[in-house]
Amino acid sequence: MLTEADLHQFTGTETWFRHSLNRKMLYTEGVQFFAEKAGHGAYWFLDIVATELMMLHKEEPFLAITLASKDGKATITADDGNDRVLYTREIEYTDCPEGEWKFYLSENVLLLPSEY
């Protein structure tokens, strides 16, 4: 089972991953680890970031993204880093582990807070 402590081991990246739906978006080893280990894979989350949040990122240079999962449902929110919510999306079903999973999107790179 994925835990928040598992993600704290990532403090940088040696390998960059390019998203297939939006070639401008890169993501780090920590984000790749999350996508592989969260339930049956959370690549759906990366798809949402690549197709919806990258559009918002064109206007906002920094996004703090939270994936909050509870009772088999999830909410994705993005703010400007100063708690001004710019985006919200409800997910009706997920097997993502419960909790609040945080990410940053900066300079077309999705990364974990510990990798920032």
MDAnalysis code that builds the backbone (N, CA, C; Angstrom):
import MDAnalysis as mda
import numpy as np

u = mda.Universe.empty(348, n_residues=116, atom_resindex=np.repeat(np.arange(116), 3), trajectory=True)
u.add_TopologyAttr("name", ["N", "CA", "C"] * 116)
u.add_TopologyAttr("resid", np.arange(1, 117))
u.add_TopologyAttr("resname", ["MET", "LEU", "THR", "GLU", "ALA", "ASP", "LEU", "HIS", "GLN", "PHE", "THR", "GLY", "THR", "GLU", "THR", "TRP", "PHE", "ARG", "HIS", "SER", "LEU", "ASN", "ARG", "LYS", "MET", "LEU", "TYR", "THR", "GLU", "GLY", "VAL", "GLN", "PHE", "PHE", "ALA", "GLU", "LYS", "ALA", "GLY", "HIS", "GLY", "ALA", "TYR", "TRP", "PHE", "LEU", "ASP", "ILE", "VAL", "ALA", "THR", "GLU", "LEU", "MET", "MET", "LEU", "HIS", "LYS", "GLU", "GLU", "PRO", "PHE", "LEU", "ALA", "ILE", "THR", "LEU", "ALA", "SER", "LYS", "ASP", "GLY", "LYS", "ALA", "THR", "ILE", "THR", "ALA", "ASP", "ASP", "GLY", "ASN", "ASP", "ARG", "VAL", "LEU", "TYR", "THR", "ARG", "GLU", "ILE", "GLU", "TYR", "THR", "ASP", "CYS", "PRO", "GLU", "GLY", "GLU", "TRP", "LYS", "PHE", "TYR", "LEU", "SER", "GLU", "ASN", "VAL", "LEU", "LEU", "LEU", "PRO", "SER", "GLU", "TYR"])
u.atoms.positions = np.array([
    [0.838, -1.181, 0.000],
    [0.000, 0.000, 0.000],
    [0.884, 1.246, 0.000],
    [0.593, 2.159, -0.874],
    [1.327, 3.408, -1.009],
    [1.065, 4.308, 0.194],
    [2.132, 4.895, 0.728],
    [1.999, 5.844, 1.835],
    [2.698, 7.148, 1.463],
    [2.369, 8.168, 2.199],
    [3.004, 9.470, 1.990],
    [4.509, 9.374, 2.218],
    [4.914, 8.549, 3.182],
    [6.340, 8.369, 3.470],
    [7.080, 7.790, 2.265],
    [6.410, 6.939, 1.485],
    [7.030, 6.385, 0.278],
    [7.457, 7.487, -0.678],
    [6.678, 8.553, -0.745],
    [6.959, 9.630, -1.692],
    [8.043, 10.578, -1.197],
    [8.274, 10.617, 0.117],
    [9.274, 11.536, 0.671],
    [10.699, 11.124, 0.324],
    [10.873, 9.888, -0.160],
    [12.220, 9.446, -0.544],
    [12.708, 10.138, -1.821],
    [11.783, 10.746, -2.548],
    [12.133, 11.398, -3.810],
    [12.463, 12.868, -3.548],
    [13.716, 13.233, -3.829],
    [14.151, 14.605, -3.579],
    [14.724, 15.265, -4.834],
    [14.643, 14.594, -5.913],
    [15.126, 15.102, -7.195],
    [14.824, 14.032, -8.226],
    [15.280, 14.214, -9.433],
    [15.039, 13.194, -10.443],
    [16.232, 13.100, -11.377],
    [16.547, 11.895, -11.789],
    [17.575, 11.671, -12.799],
    [16.944, 11.341, -14.140],
    [15.680, 10.895, -14.078],
    [14.967, 10.513, -15.293],
    [13.712, 11.353, -15.420],
    [13.528, 11.922, -16.598],
    [12.322, 12.681, -16.898],
    [11.441, 11.821, -17.780],
    [10.149, 11.867, -17.534],
    [9.174, 11.145, -18.344],
    [8.353, 12.173, -19.112],
    [8.095, 11.897, -20.382],
    [7.300, 12.787, -21.213],
    [5.924, 12.153, -21.388],
    [4.879, 12.945, -21.179],
    [3.521, 12.420, -21.277],
    [3.137, 12.259, -22.744],
    [2.489, 11.146, -23.064],
    [2.164, 10.854, -24.466],
    [1.018, 11.706, -25.015],
    [0.119, 12.200, -24.149],
    [-1.008, 13.011, -24.622],
    [-0.655, 14.483, -24.772],
    [0.365, 14.912, -24.075],
    [0.831, 16.294, -24.180],
    [2.351, 16.258, -24.066],
    [3.011, 16.289, -25.183],
    [4.467, 16.124, -25.231],
    [5.217, 17.261, -24.529],
    [4.534, 18.367, -24.235],
    [5.176, 19.456, -23.496],
    [5.323, 19.125, -22.017],
    [4.487, 18.206, -21.518],
    [4.498, 17.900, -20.085],
    [5.521, 16.818, -19.758],
    [6.378, 17.157, -18.806],
    [7.326, 16.203, -18.246],
    [6.895, 15.882, -16.821],
    [7.309, 14.713, -16.324],
    [7.099, 14.401, -14.916],
    [8.282, 13.604, -14.391],
    [8.419, 13.628, -13.093],
    [9.603, 13.117, -12.419],
    [9.456, 11.645, -12.020],
    [10.552, 11.093, -11.519],
    [10.556, 9.710, -11.025],
    [9.574, 9.531, -9.870],
    [9.449, 10.530, -9.020],
    [8.511, 10.435, -7.900],
    [7.076, 10.363, -8.374],
    [6.724, 11.156, -9.378],
    [5.372, 11.126, -9.944],
    [5.145, 9.793, -10.647],
    [6.154, 9.291, -11.355],
    [6.050, 7.985, -12.003],
    [5.798, 6.895, -10.965],
    [6.519, 6.947, -9.849],
    [6.343, 5.983, -8.766],
    [4.908, 6.041, -8.239],
    [4.407, 7.251, -8.012],
    [3.027, 7.406, -7.549],
    [2.056, 6.781, -8.543],
    [2.215, 7.090, -9.825],
    [1.299, 6.582, -10.847],
    [1.302, 5.059, -10.899],
    [2.451, 4.455, -10.687],
    [2.545, 2.990, -10.712],
    [1.948, 2.348, -9.466],
    [2.118, 2.967, -8.315],
    [1.768, 2.334, -7.038],
    [0.388, 2.694, -6.502],
    [-0.242, 3.725, -7.006],
    [-1.538, 4.176, -6.476],
    [-2.664, 3.320, -7.057],
    [-3.130, 2.373, -6.282],
    [-4.206, 1.494, -6.749],
    [-3.739, 0.657, -7.921],
    [-4.560, 0.543, -8.927],
    [-4.196, -0.183, -10.141],
    [-3.506, 0.731, -11.140],
    [-2.915, 1.751, -10.642],
    [-2.235, 2.715, -11.503],
    [-3.021, 4.008, -11.570],
    [-2.336, 5.090, -11.410],
    [-2.991, 6.397, -11.433],
    [-2.554, 7.190, -12.656],
    [-2.341, 6.480, -13.738],
    [-1.993, 7.185, -14.969],
    [-3.155, 8.052, -15.444],
    [-4.376, 7.718, -15.043],
    [-5.540, 8.542, -15.356],
    [-5.353, 9.950, -14.787],
    [-4.727, 10.035, -13.598],
    [-4.464, 11.340, -12.992],
    [-3.489, 12.131, -13.867],
    [-2.439, 11.479, -14.353],
    [-1.483, 12.158, -15.230],
    [-2.153, 12.609, -16.521],
    [-3.096, 11.812, -17.028],
    [-3.837, 12.199, -18.235],
    [-4.641, 13.482, -18.005],
    [-5.278, 13.584, -16.841],
    [-6.047, 14.791, -16.515],
    [-5.125, 16.004, -16.417],
    [-3.983, 15.829, -15.770],
    [-3.029, 16.940, -15.683],
    [-2.577, 17.355, -17.087],
    [-2.257, 16.371, -17.919],
    [-1.738, 16.662, -19.261],
    [-2.767, 17.331, -20.159],
    [-4.032, 16.955, -20.027],
    [-5.042, 17.461, -20.959],
    [-5.852, 18.638, -20.430],
    [-5.987, 18.757, -19.125],
    [-6.799, 19.839, -18.562],
    [-5.957, 20.873, -17.815],
    [-5.089, 20.425, -16.940],
    [-4.336, 21.383, -16.120],
    [-3.190, 22.044, -16.876],
    [-2.654, 21.381, -17.882],
    [-1.614, 22.030, -18.689],
    [-2.188, 23.231, -19.436],
    [-3.465, 23.187, -19.783],
    [-4.113, 24.338, -20.421],
    [-4.142, 25.522, -19.451],
    [-4.484, 25.253, -18.203],
    [-4.509, 26.286, -17.170],
    [-3.095, 26.796, -16.885],
    [-2.141, 25.886, -16.958],
    [-0.744, 26.222, -16.675],
    [-0.179, 27.229, -17.684],
    [-0.775, 27.320, -18.845],
    [-0.342, 28.322, -19.826],
    [-0.514, 29.729, -19.276],
    [-1.522, 29.905, -18.419],
    [-1.812, 31.222, -17.848],
    [-1.280, 31.384, -16.427],
    [-1.074, 30.279, -15.747],
    [-0.592, 30.296, -14.363],
    [0.776, 29.615, -14.312],
    [1.821, 30.322, -13.946],
    [3.165, 29.735, -13.985],
    [3.410, 28.641, -12.946],
    [2.592, 28.599, -11.906],
    [2.765, 27.596, -10.849],
    [1.387, 27.116, -10.422],
    [1.243, 25.797, -10.326],
    [0.009, 25.209, -9.806],
    [0.344, 24.216, -8.705],
    [-0.356, 24.330, -7.593],
    [-0.302, 23.334, -6.523],
    [-1.541, 22.456, -6.705],
    [-1.310, 21.178, -6.942],
    [-2.394, 20.249, -7.273],
    [-2.562, 19.256, -6.139],
    [-3.802, 19.025, -5.744],
    [-4.114, 18.043, -4.703],
    [-5.086, 17.028, -5.266],
    [-4.753, 15.768, -5.071],
    [-5.647, 14.657, -5.374],
    [-6.085, 14.098, -4.028],
    [-7.321, 14.385, -3.635],
    [-7.859, 13.933, -2.345],
    [-8.768, 12.739, -2.605],
    [-8.434, 11.605, -1.999],
    [-9.170, 10.372, -2.237],
    [-9.769, 9.855, -0.931],
    [-11.069, 9.516, -0.988],
    [-11.743, 8.983, 0.186],
    [-12.980, 8.213, -0.262],
    [-13.197, 7.060, 0.350],
    [-14.390, 6.243, 0.091],
    [-14.587, 5.921, -1.385],
    [-13.492, 5.667, -2.104],
    [-13.586, 5.275, -3.504],
    [-13.876, 6.410, -4.466],
    [-13.846, 7.646, -3.980],
    [-14.052, 8.824, -4.814],
    [-12.859, 9.752, -4.633],
    [-12.736, 10.702, -5.537],
    [-11.611, 11.625, -5.434],
    [-12.012, 13.005, -5.931],
    [-11.264, 13.988, -5.480],
    [-11.394, 15.357, -5.954],
    [-10.002, 15.851, -6.315],
    [-9.891, 16.422, -7.482],
    [-8.647, 17.055, -7.902],
    [-8.866, 18.557, -7.835],
    [-7.992, 19.248, -7.125],
    [-8.047, 20.705, -7.085],
    [-6.675, 21.257, -7.447],
    [-6.686, 22.433, -8.020],
    [-5.434, 23.126, -8.320],
    [-5.588, 24.568, -7.867],
    [-4.556, 25.057, -7.199],
    [-4.549, 26.462, -6.809],
    [-3.239, 27.094, -7.242],
    [-3.139, 28.390, -7.030],
    [-1.978, 29.147, -7.494],
    [-0.807, 29.129, -6.509],
    [-0.895, 28.287, -5.497],
    [0.144, 28.235, -4.471],
    [-0.153, 29.153, -3.303],
    [-1.155, 30.010, -3.462],
    [-1.585, 30.928, -2.403],
    [-3.040, 30.662, -2.017],
    [-3.466, 29.420, -2.193],
    [-4.815, 28.958, -1.816],
    [-5.940, 29.577, -2.636],
    [-5.642, 30.150, -3.787],
    [-6.686, 30.640, -4.684],
    [-7.016, 29.498, -5.649],
    [-8.138, 28.819, -5.404],
    [-8.514, 27.642, -6.188],
    [-8.879, 28.062, -7.607],
    [-8.250, 27.405, -8.578],
    [-8.442, 27.712, -9.987],
    [-9.131, 26.584, -10.746],
    [-9.177, 25.401, -10.147],
    [-9.689, 24.218, -10.851],
    [-10.152, 23.193, -9.829],
    [-11.284, 22.566, -10.108],
    [-11.782, 21.458, -9.291],
    [-12.436, 20.442, -10.213],
    [-12.170, 19.181, -9.965],
    [-12.820, 18.105, -10.717],
    [-13.109, 16.942, -9.779],
    [-14.348, 16.465, -9.819],
    [-14.764, 15.313, -9.023],
    [-14.557, 14.039, -9.843],
    [-14.060, 13.006, -9.195],
    [-13.868, 11.695, -9.804],
    [-14.806, 10.728, -9.082],
    [-15.713, 10.126, -9.810],
    [-16.760, 9.281, -9.208],
    [-16.243, 7.952, -8.665],
    [-15.168, 7.412, -9.255],
    [-14.609, 6.162, -8.742],
    [-13.099, 6.167, -8.893],
    [-12.429, 5.724, -7.842],
    [-10.989, 5.498, -7.899],
    [-10.604, 4.450, -6.869],
    [-9.541, 3.722, -7.158],
    [-8.969, 2.826, -6.156],
    [-7.655, 3.403, -5.627],
    [-7.457, 4.682, -5.863],
    [-6.301, 5.387, -5.322],
    [-6.361, 5.315, -3.794],
    [-5.241, 5.060, -3.136],
    [-5.252, 5.024, -1.664],
    [-5.805, 6.327, -1.082],
    [-6.510, 6.182, 0.018],
    [-7.097, 7.360, 0.663],
    [-6.018, 8.302, 1.157],
    [-6.322, 9.577, 1.082],
    [-5.401, 10.590, 1.570],
    [-5.379, 11.782, 0.639],
    [-4.538, 12.731, 0.988],
    [-4.317, 13.908, 0.149],
    [-2.924, 13.796, -0.458],
    [-2.881, 13.682, -1.754],
    [-1.641, 13.538, -2.497],
    [-1.358, 14.866, -3.183],
    [-0.192, 15.422, -2.925],
    [0.129, 16.764, -3.409],
    [1.193, 16.718, -4.501],
    [1.021, 17.626, -5.455],
    [1.927, 17.743, -6.594],
    [2.066, 19.215, -6.953],
    [3.153, 19.538, -7.646],
    [3.345, 20.872, -8.193],
    [3.499, 20.761, -9.700],
    [3.001, 21.769, -10.393],
    [3.203, 21.882, -11.833],
    [3.880, 23.220, -12.083],
    [5.124, 23.153, -12.516],
    [5.926, 24.352, -12.729],
    [6.816, 24.144, -13.951],
    [6.835, 25.112, -14.836],
    [7.664, 25.054, -16.041],
    [7.416, 23.771, -16.829],
    [6.138, 23.388, -16.939],
    [5.690, 22.198, -17.679],
    [6.151, 20.881, -17.068],
    [6.551, 20.900, -15.800],
    [6.999, 19.689, -15.115],
    [6.090, 19.419, -13.922],
    [5.555, 18.198, -13.863],
    [4.782, 17.754, -12.705],
    [5.729, 17.041, -11.762],
    [5.748, 17.487, -10.504],
    [6.665, 16.923, -9.531],
    [6.043, 16.868, -8.157],
    [6.664, 16.082, -7.289],
    [6.246, 16.006, -5.896],
    [6.803, 17.215, -5.147],
    [6.140, 17.646, -4.075],
    [6.688, 18.765, -3.291],
    [8.130, 18.516, -2.817],
    [8.462, 17.281, -2.483],
    [9.826, 16.982, -2.023],
    [10.863, 17.065, -3.144],
    [10.383, 17.106, -4.392],
    [11.287, 17.212, -5.537],
    [11.431, 18.656, -6.021],
    [10.675, 19.564, -5.431],
    [10.669, 20.958, -5.890],
    [11.919, 21.678, -5.493],
])
